[in-house]
Amino acid sequence: MTKEDFKNLPEKEFSLGEQIREVVYELALRENAYPRFIERGQLKPADAQRHYQALKAVLKTLQGLANGPMAHRE
């Protein structure tokens, strides 16, 4: 598939649990890929850290939603 093919995929509904599993999967991919990208000079360490932390924040938000509104409050 090309980059354009991915951009043109129709939207699809995913349950909250499915979304959480996808984010966990993506985090695992990044844990394996980012060190190589940094080593090759394709990604700055600070950028890798920011992207990874942002996705961890997404996971925390989704997990909070999955556990109900009281779990998401501070």
C-alpha positions as CSV (number, residue, x, y, z in Angstrom):
1,M,0.0,0.0,0.0
2,T,1.1,3.5,-0.7
3,K,1.0,6.5,1.6
4,E,-1.9,7.8,-0.5
5,D,-3.8,4.5,-0.1
6,F,-3.6,4.8,3.7
7,K,-4.8,8.4,3.5
8,N,-7.9,7.3,1.5
9,L,-9.0,4.5,3.8
10,P,-12.6,4.9,4.9
11,E,-13.2,5.8,8.5
12,K,-14.0,2.8,10.8
13,E,-15.5,2.7,14.3
14,F,-13.3,1.0,17.0
15,S,-14.4,0.2,20.5
16,L,-12.5,1.9,23.4
17,G,-10.8,-1.4,24.2
18,E,-9.7,-1.8,20.6
19,Q,-8.3,1.7,20.6
20,I,-6.4,1.0,23.8
21,R,-4.9,-2.2,22.4
22,E,-3.8,-0.3,19.2
23,V,-2.0,2.4,21.3
24,V,-0.3,-0.3,23.4
25,Y,0.8,-2.0,20.2
26,E,2.1,1.3,18.7
27,L,4.0,2.0,21.9
28,A,5.7,-1.4,21.7
29,L,6.6,-0.7,18.0
30,R,8.1,2.7,19.0
31,E,10.1,1.1,21.9
32,N,11.8,-1.1,19.3
33,A,12.1,1.3,16.4
34,Y,13.1,4.6,18.1
35,P,16.5,3.5,19.3
36,R,17.4,2.4,15.7
37,F,16.0,5.7,14.3
38,I,18.1,7.7,16.8
39,E,21.2,5.6,16.1
40,R,20.8,6.2,12.3
41,G,20.3,9.9,12.9
42,Q,16.7,9.8,11.6
43,L,15.2,11.0,14.8
44,K,16.5,13.2,17.6
45,P,16.4,11.7,21.1
46,A,14.3,14.7,22.4
47,D,11.8,14.2,19.6
48,A,11.6,10.5,20.2
49,Q,11.0,11.1,23.9
50,R,8.3,13.7,23.2
51,H,6.4,11.5,20.7
52,Y,6.6,8.5,23.0
53,Q,5.4,10.5,26.0
54,A,2.6,12.0,24.0
55,L,1.3,8.6,23.0
56,K,1.6,7.4,26.6
57,A,-0.6,10.4,27.6
58,V,-3.1,9.2,24.9
59,L,-3.1,5.8,26.5
60,K,-3.7,7.2,29.9
61,T,-6.6,9.3,28.7
62,L,-8.2,6.3,26.9
63,Q,-7.7,4.1,30.0
64,G,-9.3,6.8,32.1
65,L,-12.3,6.9,29.8
66,A,-12.5,3.1,30.0
67,N,-12.6,3.2,33.8
68,G,-15.4,5.8,33.9
69,P,-15.5,9.6,34.5
70,M,-14.4,9.5,38.2
71,A,-11.2,7.7,37.2
72,H,-10.3,10.6,34.9
73,R,-10.6,13.4,37.4
74,E,-7.7,14.9,39.3
